[in-house]
Amino acid sequence: MSEASAAAPAGIAVAPLPSVLVLGIGNMLWADEGFGVRALEALHQRYRMPEQVSLVDGGTQGMYLLDRVCAADDVLVLDAIDYGLRPGTLRLFRDDAVPAWSDTMMSLHQATFQELLTMARLRDRFPSRITLIGVQPERLDDLGGSLSPCVRDRIDEAVELAAAELRAWGARPVLRDTPPHDSVVASALSIAAYESGRPSANDACRIGDERVLARFTPPERD
C-alpha cells in the first residue's frame, strides 16, 4: 500500500504519488568524478526513502538509464560539474536551468545526459521536474583515487539539498536511526571498502607506471 493510500480515508480514491528517480552519476575510479555516486550513497545511508522514490547508481551507464528516466515523473541528479569555479563549489539547477542543451559543457557527462533527455522528450516522457546538484571537481586524473578533501566536504551539503528537494516534491525522506542493511552501490565499491582496500600510489601508480611504460618505449636509434 502506498503512503498516499494509507493516509486516505476508507472509500476515497487518491491519486498515486509522483514517482521520483534519484540518480548518482559518475565513475568512482576517477577521483572527484565519483562525487555523484558517493553523494547518493551518503543519501541512502542517512535517509530512508518512501516507496515512490528510487535511488539508482547511474555510474557511467548513460543511455542505458533511458527507461528509468522515462518511467519517472521527477528526476534528481547528483553529479560532478565543471563550470570553472573554485573546486568544491556546489551548485543546484532546476528545470530549464539544467544545462541539458547549453552551448557550455557543464556536467562531465553532459553529452550523454543531453542525449538521454532528448530521447525522453522524443518519447514524450520528459520529467515533469528535474534538478541537478553538482560540485566543481578538483582532481580527475587520479585513477583509483578517492574524492579530494574539498569535494568530499560537500557531500553532507549535497545530501541535505537533495533531501530538501525531495520534500518540496512531496516525498518524505526520514532520518534513519540505524544504518541500512542494503547498499545502493556494489559492496566492494562502498566508500569504506574502497578506501580500506585501495593500494597506495607507490604500490599502484595512478598516473602511468614507469615499469609498464618502459615496455612500450621504442629503443633509441643510433
C-alpha positions, -999 to +999 in steps of 0.1 A: +000+000+000+013+034-009+019+062+016-009+082-001-034+053+000-026+045+037-033+081+047-066+084+028-100+078+044-116+045+035-135+046+002-118+077-011-096+072-041-063+090-040-041+098-070-007+080-068+022+100-056+047+111-084+075+086-089+109+101-082+142+089-096+174+100-078+205+093-099+241+094-088+262+098-119+300+093-123+329+070-122+342+063-087+375+051-101+385+086-113+387+106-081+362+135-080+342+122-109+327+098-084+311+126-064+275+119-077+276+082-067+292+090-033+266+116-026+239+091-035+255+065-012+255+091+017+219+100+010+209+063+013+229+059+045+213+089+061+177+088+049+150+061+045+130+069+013+093+065+007+083+038-018+078+062-047+115+073-045+142+052-062+179+057-056+200+045-085+237+043-090+238+055-126+276+053-127+286+056-164+255+038-178+245+067-200+217+058-224+210+026-205+193+048-180+167+060-205+139+036-194+143+046-158+142+083-167+111+078-189+094+059-161+099+087-135+078+118-130+106+137-113+143+133-116+171+145-093+207+141-105+238+142-084+270+148-104+303+164-108+300+197-128+328+217-144+318+253-146+352+268-140+347+279-104+367+272-072+370+234-066+344+222-041+318+248-052+283+233-050+255+244-073+219+235-078+200+238-111+163+233-117+142+225-148+151+250-176+183+259-158+196+224-160+222+227-188+209+199-209+211+219-242+235+246-232+264+255-255+286+253-225+296+218-214+290+219-176+283+183-165+312+160-171+286+136-186+265+162-203+269+148-239+253+115-229+230+132-204+218+155-232+211+126-255+192+108-227+170+138-220+164+144-257+153+108-262+130+111-232+114+142-248+110+124-281+092+096-262+070+123-247+083+112-213+104+141-202+104+145-164+078+170-150+106+183-127+143+178-129+170+191-106+208+188-109+230+191-078+267+191-087+301+200-074+331+216-091+358+189-091+394+195-082+411+163-094+400+140-122+433+123-134+439+101-103+430+066-115+420+047-084+420+078-063+392+089-040+375+123-036+397+153-029+391+168+005+373+199-008+349+178-028+343+152+000+335+181+023+305+190+002+288+156+004+268+164+035+255+197+020+246+179-012+227+152+008+207+179+026+200+198-006+187+166-021+165+158+009+151+193+008+143+190-029+125+157-023+104+172+004+095+201-019+083+175-044+061+159-018+083+130-009+092+125+028+127+111+034+130+100+070+163+102+090+175+067+099+181+055+134+204+028+123+224+022+091+206+004+063+212-033+056+214-028+019+235-005-003+230+014-035+265+006-047+282-028-050+295-037-016+331-039-029+328-003-041+313+012-010+334+041+002+345+022+033+356-009+014+371+012-014+392+033+009+404+004+031+412-019+001+428+007-022+466+003-025+489+032-020+501+053-050+535+038-045+522+003-048+498+011-077+509+041-097+478+061-110+495+084-135+515+059-156+537+033-141+573+036-154+577-001-151+549-007-175+556+023-198+592+012-203+580-019-221+564+002-248+591+028-252+608+023-285+646+018-284+667+048-292+682+049-327+718+055-334 
